[in-house]
Amino acid sequence: MAQQPGYDPHATGEMDYPEHQRTYARFLGLVKYGSIGVVAILLFMAVALVGNGGFIGGIVLAAIFVAVAVFVLSAGEAGSMKH
């Protein structure tokens, strides 16, 4: 027959909330900056491949978009309340 475990299988352990909060903050950062990257690639492709801006115009527009978006996000994070 099976032996009974030497512990309570229904007991829950302590939660490491600071680690959960750090993981969630990093996930949000990945989503925010990943979205900026995807939009920059789409802008580059739209200008360089479809529009009349050419390859250099697409790179310039994507770089300007990334710079403005990162500045706006960093300014928003500096003014937000951290728990």
Kinemage of the C-alpha trace (Angstrom):
@kinemage 1
@onewidth
@group {chain A} dominant
@subgroup {mainchain}
@vectorlist {calphas} color= white
{ca met a 1} P 0.000 0.000 0.000
{ca ala a 2} L 0.993 3.583 -0.473
{ca gln a 3} L 2.540 5.346 2.472
{ca gln a 4} L 1.129 8.543 3.877
{ca pro a 5} L 3.281 11.604 3.164
{ca gly a 6} L 5.202 13.087 6.061
{ca tyr a 7} L 3.778 16.542 5.366
{ca asp a 8} L 0.389 18.146 4.915
{ca pro a 9} L -0.278 18.101 1.155
{ca his a 10} L -2.912 20.828 1.499
{ca ala a 11} L -0.684 23.310 3.359
{ca thr a 12} L 0.515 26.238 1.284
{ca gly a 13} L 3.946 27.763 1.587
{ca glu a 14} L 4.735 31.407 2.151
{ca met a 15} L 4.521 33.660 -0.872
{ca asp a 16} L 7.544 35.702 -1.909
{ca tyr a 17} L 5.664 38.880 -2.824
{ca pro a 18} L 8.724 41.082 -3.477
{ca glu a 19} L 9.935 38.542 -6.051
{ca his a 20} L 6.493 38.436 -7.684
{ca gln a 21} L 6.448 42.233 -7.887
{ca arg a 22} L 9.930 42.351 -9.447
{ca thr a 23} L 8.947 39.709 -11.994
{ca tyr a 24} L 5.752 41.572 -12.889
{ca ala a 25} L 7.633 44.870 -13.241
{ca arg a 26} L 10.147 43.237 -15.594
{ca phe a 27} L 7.325 41.665 -17.604
{ca leu a 28} L 5.650 45.064 -17.980
{ca gly a 29} L 8.961 46.569 -19.111
{ca leu a 30} L 9.376 43.815 -21.682
{ca val a 31} L 5.862 44.409 -23.011
{ca lys a 32} L 6.293 48.201 -23.169
{ca tyr a 33} L 9.697 48.257 -24.824
{ca gly a 34} L 8.892 45.252 -27.010
{ca ser a 35} L 5.823 47.077 -28.300
{ca ile a 36} L 7.973 50.105 -29.092
{ca gly a 37} L 10.335 47.865 -31.047
{ca val a 38} L 7.531 46.261 -33.045
{ca val a 39} L 5.983 49.636 -33.918
{ca ala a 40} L 9.414 50.979 -34.932
{ca ile a 41} L 9.919 48.022 -37.269
{ca leu a 42} L 6.459 48.543 -38.772
{ca leu a 43} L 7.147 52.256 -39.305
{ca phe a 44} L 10.465 51.454 -40.956
{ca met a 45} L 8.864 48.901 -43.273
{ca ala a 46} L 5.980 51.228 -44.159
{ca val a 47} L 8.267 54.121 -45.072
{ca ala a 48} L 11.102 52.142 -46.661
{ca leu a 49} L 9.162 49.513 -48.571
{ca val a 50} L 5.792 51.098 -49.338
{ca gly a 51} L 6.258 54.850 -49.068
{ca asn a 52} L 8.587 57.162 -50.919
{ca gly a 53} L 10.858 57.764 -47.928
{ca gly a 54} L 13.462 55.204 -48.870
{ca phe a 55} L 15.659 53.085 -46.639
{ca ile a 56} L 17.356 55.985 -44.848
{ca gly a 57} L 14.041 57.770 -44.286
{ca gly a 58} L 12.622 54.637 -42.676
{ca ile a 59} L 15.606 54.300 -40.367
{ca val a 60} L 15.428 57.973 -39.381
{ca leu a 61} L 11.696 57.818 -38.675
{ca ala a 62} L 12.051 54.604 -36.638
{ca ala a 63} L 14.946 56.086 -34.629
{ca ile a 64} L 12.989 59.266 -33.891
{ca phe a 65} L 9.965 57.225 -32.818
{ca val a 66} L 12.060 55.046 -30.490
{ca ala a 67} L 13.759 58.084 -28.938
{ca val a 68} L 10.471 59.889 -28.292
{ca ala a 69} L 8.703 56.774 -26.994
{ca val a 70} L 11.533 55.867 -24.601
{ca phe a 71} L 11.681 59.465 -23.355
{ca val a 72} L 7.927 59.525 -22.724
{ca leu a 73} L 8.014 56.169 -20.926
{ca ser a 74} L 11.000 57.110 -18.770
{ca ala a 75} L 9.415 60.448 -17.841
{ca gly a 76} L 6.203 58.643 -16.902
{ca glu a 77} L 8.034 56.111 -14.743
{ca ala a 78} L 9.930 58.826 -12.869
{ca gly a 79} L 6.692 60.563 -11.892
{ca ser a 80} L 4.771 57.433 -10.943
{ca met a 81} L 4.403 56.227 -7.386
{ca lys a 82} L 6.357 53.110 -6.497
{ca his a 83} L 4.992 50.824 -3.815
